Amino acid sequence: MNQTPFSWELFSRAPLIGIIRGLSFDTIKHILPIYREAGLTTIEITMNTADAEEIIRYAVENENAGLNIGAGTVCTKDDLDKALEAGAQFVVTPIISKKVIKSSVKRGIPIFPGAFTPSEIYTAWSLGASIVKVYPATSLGPDYIKDVKAPLDQVKLAPTGGINLDNMAAYYKAGSDGLGVGGHLFDKALIQKKDWPGLKAHFQKFTAILQDSVQK
């Protein structure tokens, strides 16, 4: 499949990666236009979601105007090949896999590998990560990002895990270059009720904080 390039301009407008995991193909079809209409720009379909490749292919073919569509939970070279074959514009991993990072860099695909300690973060960055996903950020908090950024100020970081409306601004203030948000963004109750206007309003709350944080 022809690769549509990742847009850094779109990402910088709303530096948040929405993480979709375990939702049905039909539900995701409803969510994609709502996500874009709410002002969000970058979305990740995890490879352990049923029909992930078909969903990515559909999203890239039908919904990529104004959206970056990527693949998450990419742990192996095989996962990477499948994701890119489906048309993923960027790749996110929960771990450091030298093979996956180097192969992505070689192919010009932005890669956001998962890392936890300063040594892991620097290793991922040295291998060519576009942004390092600090995961899981739940137990670390915004101060950890600030502490890591002090000596490693050139490294771009996107904390992921436990990010919500209440702590987003603090993470940006601490120096985050993006955020990865899953369950708190894709509200289960609203999705189960198929309350699409409610979901859009929920997304817009994230957009408002993003715009406020990015402009400062």
Backbone hydrogen bonds, N-H to C=O, Kabsch-Sander energy under -0.5 kcal/mol:
donor,donor_aa,acceptor,acceptor_aa,energy
4,T,2,N,-0.5
8,W,6,F,-0.7
11,F,7,S,-1.9
12,S,8,W,-2.7
13,R,9,E,-1.1
14,A,10,L,-1.2
14,A,11,F,-0.6
16,L,14,A,-3.0
17,I,179,L,-3.4
18,G,16,L,-0.7
18,G,42,T,-2.3
19,I,181,V,-2.9
20,I,18,G,-0.7
20,I,44,E,-3.2
21,R,19,I,-0.6
28,I,24,S,-2.5
29,K,25,F,-2.1
30,H,26,D,-1.3
31,I,27,T,-1.9
32,L,28,I,-2.4
34,I,30,H,-0.9
35,Y,31,I,-2.9
36,R,32,L,-2.0
37,E,33,P,-2.7
38,A,34,I,-1.8
39,G,36,R,-1.9
40,L,35,Y,-1.9
42,T,16,L,-0.6
43,I,68,N,-2.9
44,E,18,G,-3.4
45,I,70,G,-2.6
46,T,20,I,-2.4
46,T,44,E,-0.6
47,M,72,G,-2.8
49,T,46,T,-1.7
52,A,49,T,-1.7
55,I,51,D,-2.6
56,I,52,A,-2.8
57,R,53,E,-2.5
58,Y,54,E,-2.6
59,A,55,I,-2.9
60,V,56,I,-2.7
61,E,57,R,-2.1
62,N,58,Y,-2.6
63,E,59,A,-2.6
66,G,64,N,-0.8
67,L,64,N,-1.4
68,N,41,T,-3.4
69,I,67,L,-0.6
70,G,43,I,-2.7
70,G,68,N,-0.5
71,A,90,F,-2.3
72,G,45,I,-2.3
74,V,92,V,-2.1
75,C,73,T,-0.8
80,L,76,T,-2.2
81,D,77,K,-2.7
82,K,78,D,-2.2
83,A,79,D,-2.6
84,L,80,L,-2.7
85,E,81,D,-2.2
86,A,82,K,-1.6
87,G,84,L,-0.7
88,A,83,A,-2.4
89,Q,69,I,-3.5
91,V,110,P,-2.2
92,V,71,A,-2.6
93,T,112,F,-1.7
97,S,95,I,-0.8
98,K,96,I,-0.5
101,I,97,S,-2.8
102,K,98,K,-2.9
103,S,99,K,-2.3
104,S,100,V,-2.1
105,V,101,I,-2.6
106,K,102,K,-2.5
107,R,103,S,-1.5
108,G,105,V,-1.3
109,I,104,S,-2.8
112,F,91,V,-3.0
114,G,95,I,-0.8
115,A,133,K,-2.5
121,I,117,T,-2.9
122,Y,118,P,-2.6
123,T,119,S,-2.3
124,A,120,E,-2.7
125,W,121,I,-2.1
126,S,122,Y,-2.7
127,L,123,T,-1.8
128,G,125,W,-1.3
129,A,124,A,-1.9
130,S,111,I,-2.4
131,I,111,I,-1.1
132,V,156,K,-2.9
133,K,113,P,-2.5
133,K,131,I,-0.6
134,V,132,V,-0.8
134,V,158,A,-0.6
135,Y,115,A,-2.1
135,Y,133,K,-0.9
137,A,160,T,-2.9
140,L,137,A,-1.4
141,G,137,A,-2.0
144,Y,141,G,-1.1
145,I,141,G,-0.8
146,K,142,P,-1.9
147,D,143,D,-2.5
148,V,144,Y,-2.5
149,K,145,I,-2.5
150,A,146,K,-1.1
152,L,148,V,-1.9
155,V,152,L,-1.5
158,A,132,V,-2.9
160,T,134,V,-2.4
161,G,180,G,-1.0
167,N,164,N,-0.6
168,M,164,N,-1.8
171,Y,167,N,-1.8
172,Y,168,M,-2.0
173,K,169,A,-2.5
174,A,170,A,-1.6
175,G,172,Y,-1.6
176,S,171,Y,-2.0
177,D,157,L,-3.0
178,G,157,L,-0.9
179,L,15,P,-0.9
180,G,159,P,-2.5
181,V,17,I,-2.6
181,V,179,L,-0.5
185,L,182,G,-1.2
186,F,182,G,-2.6
187,D,185,L,-1.6
191,I,187,D,-2.2
192,Q,188,K,-3.0
193,K,189,A,-1.8
194,K,191,I,-1.0
195,D,190,L,-2.7
196,W,194,K,-1.7
199,L,195,D,-2.3
200,K,196,W,-2.4
201,A,197,P,-2.2
202,H,198,G,-2.0
203,F,199,L,-2.8
204,Q,200,K,-2.4
205,K,201,A,-1.0
205,K,202,H,-0.6
206,F,202,H,-1.0
206,F,203,F,-0.6
207,T,203,F,-2.0
208,A,204,Q,-2.4
209,I,205,K,-1.7
210,L,206,F,-2.6
211,Q,207,T,-2.9
212,D,208,A,-2.0
213,S,209,I,-2.7
214,V,210,L,-3.2
215,Q,211,Q,-1.7
216,K,212,D,-0.7
